[in-house]
Amino acid sequence: MEEPAHRQAIHDLVVVLPGILGSTLARDGHLLWAPSPGAVWRAIASFGASLKGLTLPAGLGDGHPGDGVEPVALMPDLHLLPGLWTANIGYDRLLAWLTRRFTLEIPDPSEPERPANLLPFAYDWRLSNRFNARRLKAVVEPALERWRAGGGPRGEARLILIGHSMGGLVARWYVEREGGAALTRKLITIGTPHRGAVAALRQLVNGVEVGIGPLGLDLTRFARSLPSAHQLLPQYACLESAGGLEPITALALPGVDPLSLADGAAFHAALDGATDPGFAAGARSYDLHPIVGTRQPTPTTARLENGRIITSEAIEGAWEGGDGTVPRLSAAPKALRPDDPRLRYAPDQHLGLHSHPAVLDELEGVLTARPVVHRGGVGVEIGLRTEPLLPLGQPLAVWATVAAATPVGLMAELVEEGGRVVERRKPRMEGAGQGCVFHPPGPGAWWVRVGPAGGGSGPGALARPVSAVTLVCPAEEGG
């Protein structure tokens, strides 16, 4: 991406909120959840050893368990817990882009007097979004006061909230239910499940669908204890029945606590009910900018069969896609029409949406209130499907689709956690898509990256590759 000759001025306070799993967690100074490069599997194993102490008590609601666990920082690297939401890259790329492109500075603990107007907001993603929204209020409002005290253009500063995934729900609750609207200029959500996600339903009902090796790590009890996980449940008619699609409250869901289910529904109902009559028309004190992931195979509806959730990527016969985790129809608040001009789109998976060049282009347009100039690829949209979990010794299959005005050949890469490309394959045509198979990868987390083959000025030259992550189970404990 072309760099500007100088950083563009921003006088507001910008706050970045990560998604679920996107903050490091610690107890008594000991990091409990903080994957580092090349260590995803070890982080999962370490987290599994802490599960008993991290599982929340029943009936916690919007409270804190008093277990000494505290959020520390935004996750910098690849992180995933199989069976709980989805893989995610860290937030260093987004923060670096913001500080490089704009006059934004991150607070330096060693220089508390130095002005700073880029605040990464870490939070305990296990807890209720209401709890974290109230904590957001307690953190950002004093920070805004300190920033405004500098006078000049800063005297009229307001908040710009950038929420990725569940972070957008935390931000919305603060803005809509905790008085934050009066201080907020813009709310930008990236891949936020405003109406929930079938992926969360499948995880809570089925638990961990695929074993992850001899460690025997089972996240089911942990996931079912999280208020936040229940606030990610779908809030649109998504369950297939003889009479058509019904909401998830229409059936008893095995393994899901009815009170937690009701609380998740109440959370979304309160958000939807908070919107004033001018919400959809933009007649309110702040601007809303949802950014939606597209073109990826995404669970959108489901049926309950023999006590398990079976998902489908179609809804009433239509394939709408999404970012692989959040359906397209869910990535904007209920009050917005599907054709609302404020909706913006980027063809990438949920894990990398917040650093996709097309998303960064949109962010630049929103932050500067200038027309968007797309540098991140236009006209070529790639959809990608891989196995999220793979037993050791099995080959890794990749399947991709391309939406482009003219045919575009693809190149698939298998990349180890440290960033080294270990194998390249040119997918072959398979029906409506293109597919290839990599040799069985070793244990650990692997990137699968698919983009246009070659370079030059062809129709795919500007397209950015789409990435997914596969976790290969080790052959033995500690492998």
ABEGO torsion letter per residue (X at the ends): XBBBABBBBBABBBBBBBBBGABBBBBGGBBABBBBBGAAAAAAAAAAAAAAAABBBBGAEABBAGAGBBBABBBABBBBBBGBEBBBBBAAAAAAAAAAABBBBBBBAABAABBBABBBBBBBAABBAAAAAAAAAAAAAAAAAAAAAAEEAAAABBBBBBBBEAAAAAAAAAAAAAGAAAABABBBBBGBBAAEBAAAAAAAAAEBABBAEAAGBBAAAAAAABAAAAAABBABBABBBAAEBBBAAABBBBGBBAAAAAAAAAAAAAAAAABBAAAAAGBBABBBBBBBBBGBBBBABBBBBGGBBBBBABBGGBBAEEAGABBAAAABBAABBAABAABBBBBBBAAAAAABAAAAAAAAAAAAGBBBBBAAEBGBBBBBBBBABBBBGBBBBBBBBBBBABBBBBBBBBBBAAGBBABBBBBBBBEABBBBBBBBBBBEBBBBBBBBBEBEABAAAABBBBBBBBBBBBABBGX
